[in-house]
Amino acid sequence: MSEQGLRIDIYSDVVCPWCYVGKRRLEEVRGHQLGIRGIPYFVLNGKTGMSEAQPVETFVSAIEHVTR
């Protein structure tokens, strides 16, 4: 089974700050879909996440897990 992703290209310039606002809003919605409720929060491989500050070993283990 393959998982389909959503690609959104965002262009902005100094004249139109609304593109940045839209990008931030999109990030908030994506975070909500992933169940993110606080910061800091780290998303690995677009699926797995860790909240709060973690020891380096925890990050290494999580990265190894998602790259398998």
C-alpha positions as a Markdown table, in Angstrom:
| # | Residue | x | y | z |
|---|---|---|---|---|
| 1 | Met | 0.0 | 0.0 | 0.0 |
| 2 | Ser | 1.5 | 3.4 | -0.9 |
| 3 | Glu | 0.8 | 6.6 | 0.9 |
| 4 | Gln | 0.1 | 9.7 | -1.1 |
| 5 | Gly | 1.5 | 13.0 | 0.0 |
| 6 | Leu | 0.5 | 16.6 | -0.6 |
| 7 | Arg | 3.0 | 18.9 | -2.2 |
| 8 | Ile | 2.3 | 22.6 | -1.9 |
| 9 | Asp | 4.7 | 25.2 | -3.4 |
| 10 | Ile | 4.6 | 28.6 | -1.8 |
| 11 | Tyr | 5.9 | 31.7 | -3.4 |
| 12 | Ser | 6.0 | 35.0 | -1.8 |
| 13 | Asp | 7.6 | 38.4 | -2.1 |
| 14 | Val | 8.0 | 41.6 | -0.1 |
| 15 | Val | 4.9 | 43.1 | -1.5 |
| 16 | Cys | 2.5 | 40.3 | -0.4 |
| 17 | Pro | 3.0 | 39.1 | 3.1 |
| 18 | Trp | -0.1 | 36.9 | 2.9 |
| 19 | Cys | 1.8 | 34.0 | 1.4 |
| 20 | Tyr | 3.8 | 33.7 | 4.6 |
| 21 | Val | 0.6 | 33.9 | 6.7 |
| 22 | Gly | -0.9 | 31.1 | 4.6 |
| 23 | Lys | 2.2 | 29.0 | 4.9 |
| 24 | Arg | 2.2 | 29.3 | 8.7 |
| 25 | Arg | -1.5 | 28.5 | 8.8 |
| 26 | Leu | -0.9 | 25.4 | 6.6 |
| 27 | Glu | 1.8 | 24.3 | 9.1 |
| 28 | Glu | -0.6 | 24.7 | 12.0 |
| 29 | Val | -3.2 | 22.5 | 10.3 |
| 30 | Arg | -0.7 | 19.8 | 9.4 |
| 31 | Gly | 0.5 | 19.9 | 13.0 |
| 32 | His | -3.0 | 19.5 | 14.3 |
| 33 | Gln | -3.5 | 16.5 | 11.9 |
| 34 | Leu | -0.4 | 14.9 | 13.4 |
| 35 | Gly | -1.7 | 15.4 | 16.9 |
| 36 | Ile | 0.8 | 18.1 | 17.9 |
| 37 | Arg | -0.4 | 20.1 | 20.9 |
| 38 | Gly | 2.7 | 21.7 | 22.2 |
| 39 | Ile | 6.2 | 22.9 | 21.5 |
| 40 | Pro | 8.9 | 21.9 | 21.0 |
| 41 | Tyr | 7.7 | 19.0 | 18.8 |
| 42 | Phe | 9.9 | 17.2 | 16.3 |
| 43 | Val | 8.4 | 15.3 | 13.3 |
| 44 | Leu | 10.5 | 12.5 | 11.8 |
| 45 | Asn | 9.8 | 11.2 | 8.4 |
| 46 | Gly | 6.5 | 13.0 | 8.3 |
| 47 | Lys | 4.8 | 10.6 | 10.6 |
| 48 | Thr | 6.7 | 9.9 | 13.9 |
| 49 | Gly | 7.0 | 12.7 | 16.4 |
| 50 | Met | 8.5 | 13.5 | 19.7 |
| 51 | Ser | 7.5 | 16.2 | 22.1 |
| 52 | Glu | 9.4 | 18.0 | 24.8 |
| 53 | Ala | 13.1 | 18.1 | 25.2 |
| 54 | Gln | 14.7 | 14.6 | 24.8 |
| 55 | Pro | 18.1 | 13.2 | 25.4 |
| 56 | Val | 20.4 | 12.8 | 22.4 |
| 57 | Glu | 20.1 | 9.0 | 22.6 |
| 58 | Thr | 16.3 | 9.2 | 22.2 |
| 59 | Phe | 16.7 | 11.2 | 19.0 |
| 60 | Val | 19.3 | 8.8 | 17.7 |
| 61 | Ser | 17.0 | 5.8 | 18.4 |
| 62 | Ala | 14.0 | 7.5 | 16.8 |
| 63 | Ile | 15.9 | 8.4 | 13.7 |
| 64 | Glu | 17.3 | 4.9 | 13.4 |
| 65 | His | 13.7 | 3.6 | 13.8 |
| 66 | Val | 12.2 | 5.7 | 11.0 |
| 67 | Thr | 15.1 | 5.0 | 8.6 |
| 68 | Arg | 14.6 | 1.2 | 8.8 |
